[in-house]
């Protein structure tokens, strides 16, 4: 998984999941359509009109796949709707200096890549995004590298299982289903074990 994208900077620390997707949108169990409600209370006026000064409503956000967030992104409740909404908008990755653990895990399970970078790299990305809205980063999951517009590369951590699933395009259930032939072969190779009862 390698892709290029412009950055959408939202350098606010401690953005919680209720800001990412407000609680009133949690009644649905369908992932589709949540992108329009992403950051709803920041993005729209009470009458539904979009706020022109909010970053997601600006032309630079159209088609961009990387959100550049502040520190401790995704804190708060454990709702899976948060990564669903980010993915629904079109984001494939979020870059921050840290993520809330539950949000990070939910993101990885749903195909959204949380990328942790050091403070210096984060500051460089914010400066570039401010100076040149068209600047792009390259994300290479296989090598776990983020190439900055300057040409410098930074590495990011990810656990092996999540990396495998993302590269394979499967979730945890999909991973188990991939193993079905091996499970069936094992069962065929081993006779049925019948539990015997001990008589008094």
C-alpha positions in Angstrom: 0.0 0.0 0.0 1.7 3.1 -1.3 -0.1 6.4 -2.1 0.5 10.1 -2.6 -1.8 12.7 -1.0 -2.1 16.3 -0.1 -2.4 17.2 3.6 -5.4 18.5 5.3 -4.1 20.3 8.4 -6.2 20.3 11.6 -3.6 21.1 14.2 -5.8 21.0 17.3 -4.7 18.9 20.3 -7.0 16.5 22.1 -9.7 16.2 19.4 -12.2 13.7 20.9 -14.4 11.3 19.1 -17.5 13.3 19.9 -16.0 16.1 17.8 -15.0 13.7 15.0 -18.6 12.3 14.9 -21.1 13.6 17.4 -23.1 11.2 19.5 -26.4 11.9 17.7 -25.1 10.1 14.6 -24.3 6.8 16.4 -27.7 5.2 16.0 -26.7 3.8 12.6 -24.7 0.6 12.2 -24.1 1.3 8.5 -20.7 2.8 7.7 -21.9 4.5 4.5 -22.8 8.1 4.5 -21.0 9.1 7.7 -18.4 11.2 5.8 -20.8 14.0 5.4 -21.2 14.2 9.2 -17.4 14.2 10.0 -16.7 17.1 12.3 -20.3 18.2 11.9 -20.4 20.7 14.7 -17.3 22.4 13.5 -18.1 22.1 9.8 -21.7 23.4 9.7 -23.8 26.2 11.1 -27.0 25.2 13.0 -29.1 25.5 9.9 -26.8 23.2 8.0 -24.9 25.7 6.0 -21.2 24.9 5.6 -18.7 27.1 7.4 -16.3 28.4 4.6 -13.4 28.9 7.0 -13.4 25.3 8.2 -10.7 23.2 6.5 -12.9 20.4 5.3 -15.1 22.9 3.4 -12.2 24.4 1.5 -11.1 23.2 -2.0 -7.8 21.9 -0.7 -9.6 19.2 1.2 -11.3 17.7 -1.9 -9.7 14.4 -2.8 -7.1 14.6 0.0 -6.5 11.3 1.8 -4.3 12.4 4.7 -5.5 14.3 7.8 -2.7 16.1 9.7 -4.0 16.3 13.2 -2.9 17.6 16.6 -1.6 15.6 19.5 -3.7 12.9 21.3 -6.1 12.6 18.4 -9.2 10.4 18.9 -9.5 10.6 22.7 -12.8 10.2 24.4 -15.3 7.4 23.8 -14.6 4.2 22.0 -17.0 4.6 19.0 -16.0 2.9 15.8 -18.1 5.5 14.0 -15.1 7.9 14.3 -12.8 6.0 11.9 -15.9 5.2 9.8 -16.6 8.9 9.3 -13.0 9.7 8.5 -12.9 6.9 5.9 -16.2 8.0 4.6 -14.9 11.5 3.9 -12.0 9.9 1.9 -9.1 9.9 4.4 -6.9 6.8 4.3 -4.4 8.0 7.0 -4.2 10.4 9.9 -0.8 11.8 11.0 -0.3 12.9 14.6 2.2 12.9 17.4 0.0 10.5 19.4 -3.4 8.8 19.3 -5.8 7.5 21.9 -5.3 3.8 22.2 -8.9 2.8 21.5 -9.2 5.1 18.5 -5.9 3.7 17.1 -7.1 0.1 17.5 -10.5 0.9 16.0 -8.8 2.6 13.0 -6.5 -0.3 12.3 -9.4 -2.7 12.4 -11.4 -0.6 9.9 -8.6 0.1 7.4 -7.6 3.6 8.5 -3.9 4.1 9.1 -2.8 6.1 12.2 0.7 7.4 11.6 2.7 8.6 14.7 5.6 11.0 14.0 7.9 12.9 16.2 7.3 16.5 17.1 10.0 17.8 14.6 8.5 15.9 11.7 5.0 17.0 12.7 6.1 20.7 12.8 7.8 20.4 9.4 4.6 18.9 7.9 2.5 21.7 9.4 4.8 24.4 8.0 4.8 22.8 4.5 1.0 22.5 4.5 0.7 26.1 5.5 3.1 27.3 2.9 2.0 25.1 0.0 -1.5 23.5 0.1 -0.6 21.4 -2.9 2.4 19.7 -1.3 2.1 16.0 -1.1 3.4 13.2 1.2 4.0 9.6 0.2 3.0 6.9 2.5 4.5 3.4 2.1 3.0 0.9 4.5 5.2 -2.0 3.4 8.3 -0.1 4.4 6.5 1.9 7.1 7.8 5.1 5.8 6.4 8.6 5.3 8.2 10.7 2.6 7.9 14.4 3.2 7.7 17.0 0.5 11.3 17.9 1.3 12.3 14.4 0.3 13.2 13.4 3.8 11.7 10.1 5.0 10.4 9.2 8.5 9.5 5.8 9.7 6.4 5.0 11.7 5.4 2.1 13.9 2.7 -0.5 13.3 2.2 -4.0 14.7 2.7 -6.9 12.4 -0.8 -8.3 12.4 -2.4 -4.9 11.6 0.1 -4.3 8.9 -0.6 -7.7 7.3 -4.4 -7.0 7.4 -4.0 -3.6 5.8 -1.7 -4.8 3.1 -4.0 -7.7 2.4 -7.1 -5.5 2.4 -8.9 -7.7 5.1 -10.2 -7.1 8.5 -9.9 -9.6 11.5 -12.7 -11.7 10.2 -11.3 -11.7 6.7 -8.0 -12.9 8.1 -9.7 -15.8 9.9 -11.6 -16.7 6.7 -8.2 -16.8 4.8 -7.2 -19.6 7.2 -10.3 -21.6 6.6 -8.6 -24.1 4.2 -5.9 -24.8 6.7 -8.5 -25.4 9.5 -10.5 -27.7 7.3 -7.4 -29.7 6.3 -6.4 -30.1 10.0 -9.9 -31.3 10.9 -9.8 -33.8 8.1 -6.4 -35.1 9.2 -7.5 -35.7 12.7 -10.3 -38.1 13.7 -13.3 -36.9 15.6 -12.5 -37.0 19.3 -15.5 -38.4 21.3 -15.7 -37.5 24.9 -16.2 -40.6 27.0 -18.1 -40.6 30.3 -16.7 -42.3 33.3 -19.3 -44.7 34.8 -19.7 -44.7 38.6 
